[in-house]
Amino acid sequence: MAKNKPVGKVITVGVTGASGAIYARAILRLLDADKRVARVALVASEIGLRLIATELGIVAADPKKLPALLTGTSAKKIEYLPNKDVGASIASGSAPVDAMVVIPCSAGTLAAISVGIADDLLARAADVCLKERRPLVLCLRETPLNRIHIENMLRVTDAGAIVMPAMPAFYYGPKTIEDAVEQFVCRVLAQIGLPQETQYRWEGGGRSRKWKRET
Ligand SMILES: Cc1cc2nc3c(=O)[nH]c(=O)nc-3n(C[C@H](O)[C@H](O)[C@H](O)COP(=O)(O)O)c2cc1C
């Protein structure tokens, strides 16, 4: 990651070992293509990498190549950071990060963040977002929920995080899983100030349409 704040947003994406690696791929593709985004730091837990392999069939012999394998582009603005490296840039509040999204977010990582355990880079980066009062979106993927999950969601919400469970909507008539996933990811990006042109918007009266950003 560049030391100085680049022109454009800097976003951290955390990928944990919850089902839904397809969400991580979708958000990275949109961030990669988004001209408002200068840099993306990608950090994945060990089981997160396992889920990327199981659900997407993507295994990077060289982890630095993971962003390109996920996006299908050169992914030049996305940097993969090893989860064990708690000394990486995003582990410090002085790093110029605008927002972080954990997608998908496991109940385990939710628990770690909710009590301030920061013993890997992903959890530390989330902890830093909270202490710096930066947007942190946690896309929890678990069902059903027990009391511990619900209490942890309340705790992180009180600390400033946005809990956005990985729950696609169906009111606009998605035709494919990819469509449902992309629309959910568009809603996540809107939460961090990156509304997408491909997002559907409800107009009332049973209609929805894709939103056009004002230029
Ligand atoms: C195939 C597979 C699917 C899993 N799906 C979920 C899930 O949807 N939600 C969840 O909270 N944990 C899920 N887990 C369990 C987590 O991976 C496990 O609790 C792990 O320790 C989480 O660590 P992490 O948050 O550091 O990735 C799954 C594990 C495996 C192997």
The ligand as an ORCA input file, in Angstrom:
! r2SCAN-3c Opt
* xyz 0 1
  C     -17.018    -25.312      4.103
  C     -17.177    -24.445      5.304
  C     -18.242    -23.572      5.381
  C     -18.412    -22.747      6.484
  N     -19.454    -21.858      6.495
  C     -19.580    -21.000      7.534
  C     -20.602    -19.992      7.503
  O     -21.367    -19.875      6.550
  N     -20.668    -19.137      8.535
  C     -19.794    -19.200      9.604
  O     -19.901    -18.370     10.499
  N     -18.825    -20.153      9.652
  C     -18.694    -21.040      8.643
  N     -17.705    -21.995      8.674
  C     -16.872    -22.110      9.885
  C     -15.732    -21.099      9.896
  O     -14.940    -21.246      8.763
  C     -14.879    -21.337     11.153
  O     -15.623    -20.983     12.299
  C     -13.576    -20.574     11.099
  O     -12.848    -20.810     12.289
  C     -13.784    -19.096     10.933
  O     -12.525    -18.472     10.973
  P     -12.264    -17.099     10.199
  O     -13.353    -16.201     10.620
  O     -10.933    -16.680     10.682
  O     -12.271    -17.409      8.745
  C     -17.499    -22.822      7.568
  C     -16.411    -23.688      7.482
  C     -16.236    -24.484      6.372
  C     -15.034    -25.372      6.290
*
